[in-house]
Amino acid sequence: MRHILIIIALFSFTSCYSQTDKSVVDNWHSCPVPANRDTLYKYNSSPNDWVVSIKDGNVHAEKQSRYFTPNTLPFKIDPKLRRKSFYRGKICIIHAGDGYLVGNDRGEWGGDLYWFSNDGKKYYKVSDDEVKQFVTRDNQIFAIQGLAHLGLSEGSIIRIEKINMKWVAKEYLKLPTAPEAVVLDKNKNFIIITSKSLLKIDSLSHLEFLIEKGMWYYLYPTSMVIKDNVVYSGMRAGIFKYDLSTGEQKWLMDN
């Protein structure tokens, strides 16, 4: 009997803990999207930049370091590239069969896109694009790239393909402002959050503004996922939520 009571107690504790898991954004406080400039400036000074992801069928959020990107490559970067400032910004990585494509975004100090062999011993620069994120669609590799700094905000989608045994990057579509994160919806449309807007781009490159002027210019979107046709974008101080079916907008905070 005593053992049964202990098991029941442990089950109750586990259930209670899972229901209050603060990394699951369904447990966050939902409120209207902030529009007051003073409130946005206050959020801008928050120490928390949130990154969203989907784990076990739920949208999770975790804090992101602003100044360090861990090396997730299976080899060390050549020290010669480190001396050239490679890998000192935010990087993104995608495996491309014969090796890895690695984008390095150093903000106003530039960026570049490199190819590395699987063991890291061979490499070359593909382009000077400031790659924010890779995305694949129909077995093709795309990336968003660009820069938002001071009064400047510009960028594009690029397509990365292998031509004559070498990877090259070509502009696929010019964007109205600098992209920050991208995801595919259920119809394989690109959903892109830029420094100012939320966009949908179909397979024919038709661009639609879902939100032309968002509230997040000073909140620096970090990431984006879609669950049940709802967009979640992690950014400074909270998470922006947008229903693709209804257009409803919400602001989520962890307290």
C-alpha positions in Angstrom: 0.0 0.0 0.0 2.8 2.3 0.9 4.5 1.7 -2.5 1.2 2.5 -4.3 0.9 5.8 -2.4 4.4 6.8 -3.4 3.7 6.0 -7.0 0.6 8.1 -6.9 2.4 11.0 -5.3 5.2 10.9 -7.9 2.7 10.7 -10.8 0.8 13.7 -9.3 4.1 15.7 -9.0 5.1 14.9 -12.5 1.7 15.9 -13.9 1.7 19.1 -12.0 5.2 19.9 -13.2 4.4 19.2 -16.8 1.3 21.4 -16.6 3.5 24.3 -15.4 6.5 23.8 -17.7 7.4 27.4 -18.5 9.3 26.4 -21.6 5.9 25.5 -23.2 4.5 28.7 -24.6 0.9 27.5 -24.1 1.6 28.2 -20.4 2.7 31.8 -21.1 0.5 34.8 -20.4 -1.4 36.0 -23.6 -2.1 39.7 -24.0 -2.8 42.2 -26.7 0.1 43.1 -29.0 1.9 46.1 -27.5 1.7 49.3 -29.5 2.8 52.0 -27.0 6.3 53.3 -27.8 7.3 53.5 -24.2 6.3 49.8 -23.7 8.3 48.8 -26.7 11.4 50.7 -25.5 11.0 48.9 -22.2 10.8 45.5 -23.9 13.9 46.5 -25.9 15.9 46.7 -22.7 14.9 43.2 -21.7 17.8 40.8 -21.1 15.8 37.9 -22.7 15.9 37.1 -26.4 13.6 34.1 -26.9 14.1 31.3 -29.5 11.1 29.1 -30.4 11.1 25.5 -31.5 8.7 22.6 -31.7 9.4 19.6 -29.3 7.1 16.7 -28.6 4.3 18.5 -30.5 4.5 21.7 -28.4 6.0 25.1 -29.1 8.8 25.7 -26.7 10.9 28.8 -25.9 14.4 29.2 -24.6 16.7 32.1 -23.9 19.4 32.8 -26.5 22.8 34.2 -25.9 23.3 37.4 -27.9 27.1 37.1 -28.0 27.9 33.5 -28.5 27.0 30.8 -31.1 28.2 27.3 -30.2 30.0 25.3 -32.9 27.7 22.5 -33.9 30.0 21.3 -36.8 31.7 18.0 -36.4 35.1 19.6 -36.9 37.0 22.7 -35.9 37.1 25.8 -38.1 40.5 26.5 -39.7 42.3 29.1 -37.6 43.0 31.1 -40.7 39.3 31.8 -41.1 38.9 32.7 -37.4 41.6 35.4 -37.9 39.5 36.7 -40.8 36.5 37.2 -38.4 34.8 34.1 -39.7 32.6 32.4 -37.1 32.6 35.5 -34.9 29.0 36.3 -35.7 25.8 34.3 -35.6 26.1 31.2 -37.8 23.6 28.8 -39.4 24.5 25.4 -40.8 22.9 22.9 -43.3 24.3 19.6 -44.5 24.5 19.6 -48.2 25.4 16.0 -49.1 29.1 16.5 -50.0 29.6 18.8 -47.0 28.2 21.7 -45.1 27.0 25.1 -46.1 27.7 27.6 -43.3 26.4 31.1 -43.1 28.1 33.7 -40.9 26.2 36.9 -40.0 28.2 39.7 -38.4 25.6 42.4 -38.7 27.0 45.7 -39.7 30.5 44.1 -40.0 29.4 41.9 -42.9 29.0 38.2 -43.5 29.8 35.3 -45.7 28.6 31.9 -46.9 31.1 29.1 -47.0 31.1 25.4 -48.1 33.1 22.9 -46.0 33.8 19.3 -46.8 32.5 16.7 -44.4 35.8 16.6 -42.5 36.3 20.4 -42.7 39.7 20.1 -44.4 38.5 21.6 -47.7 36.5 24.8 -48.0 35.7 27.8 -50.1 33.7 31.0 -50.0 30.4 30.8 -51.8 29.3 34.4 -51.4 29.3 37.5 -49.2 25.7 37.1 -48.2 24.8 37.7 -44.6 22.8 34.5 -44.2 20.2 34.4 -41.4 18.7 31.0 -41.9 18.6 28.1 -44.5 15.3 26.5 -45.6 14.7 23.6 -48.0 11.7 23.3 -50.4 11.2 20.6 -52.9 14.8 19.4 -52.4 16.2 22.9 -53.2 18.2 24.9 -50.7 17.2 28.5 -50.0 18.4 31.0 -47.5 17.3 34.4 -46.3 20.0 37.1 -46.1 20.2 40.8 -45.4 20.9 43.6 -42.9 18.9 45.9 -40.7 21.0 48.5 -39.1 20.2 52.1 -38.2 18.1 53.4 -41.1 19.0 50.6 -43.4 16.9 47.5 -43.9 17.4 45.3 -47.0 17.6 41.7 -48.0 16.6 38.8 -50.2 15.9 35.1 -50.6 18.8 33.4 -52.3 18.9 29.9 -53.9 22.0 27.8 -53.4 22.7 25.2 -56.0 25.6 23.2 -57.3 26.8 24.2 -60.8 29.9 22.5 -62.4 30.8 20.8 -59.1 30.7 24.0 -57.1 28.1 25.6 -54.9 26.9 29.0 -56.0 24.3 31.4 -54.5 21.9 33.4 -56.7 19.2 35.9 -55.8 15.8 34.3 -55.9 13.6 37.2 -54.7 14.3 40.7 -53.4 12.6 41.5 -50.1 11.2 44.9 -49.0 13.1 44.8 -45.7 15.7 42.6 -44.0 14.5 39.1 -43.2 15.0 37.6 -39.7 13.4 34.2 -39.8 11.6 31.9 -42.3 9.4 28.8 -42.2 7.2 26.9 -44.7 3.5 26.8 -44.2 1.3 23.7 -45.0 1.2 24.8 -48.7 5.0 25.3 -48.9 4.7 29.0 -49.0 7.6 30.9 -47.4 6.4 32.8 -44.3 9.1 35.3 -43.5 9.3 37.8 -40.7 11.5 40.8 -41.6 12.6 43.7 -39.4 9.3 45.4 -40.2 6.8 43.0 -41.8 5.3 39.5 -41.9 5.3 38.1 -45.5 3.9 35.2 -47.4 5.6 34.2 -50.7 4.2 31.4 -52.8 5.9 29.1 -55.2 5.5 31.6 -58.1 7.3 34.2 -56.0 4.1 36.3 -55.4 4.6 38.3 -52.3 1.8 39.1 -49.9 2.0 41.3 -46.8 0.3 39.6 -43.9 1.4 42.5 -41.7 3.1 45.4 -43.4 4.3 47.3 -40.4 4.8 45.2 -37.3 5.5 46.3 -33.7 8.8 44.4 -33.4 11.3 46.7 -35.1 13.1 47.1 -31.8 12.5 43.6 -30.6 14.7 41.7 -33.1 13.0 38.5 -34.1 15.2 35.4 -33.6 13.2 32.5 -34.9 9.8 31.3 -36.1 7.7 28.1 -36.1 4.2 27.2 -37.3 1.9 24.9 -35.3 -1.8 24.3 -36.3 -1.5 27.1 -38.9 -0.4 29.6 -36.2 2.9 31.4 -36.4 5.1 31.9 -33.3 8.1 34.2 -33.6 10.6 34.4 -30.7 12.0 37.9 -30.1 13.2 40.1 -27.3 11.0 40.1 -24.1 8.3 37.8 -25.6 6.8 35.8 -28.4 4.6 37.2 -31.2 1.7 34.9 -32.2 -0.2 35.2 -35.5 -3.1 33.0 -36.7 -2.7 32.5 -40.5 -6.4 31.5 -40.8 -7.9 34.5 -39.0 -5.2 37.1 -38.8 -5.5 37.3 -35.0 -2.4 38.7 -33.3 -1.3 38.0 -29.7 1.8 38.8 -27.5 3.0 36.1 -25.2 5.1 36.6 -22.1 6.5 34.2 -19.5 5.2 36.1 -16.5 
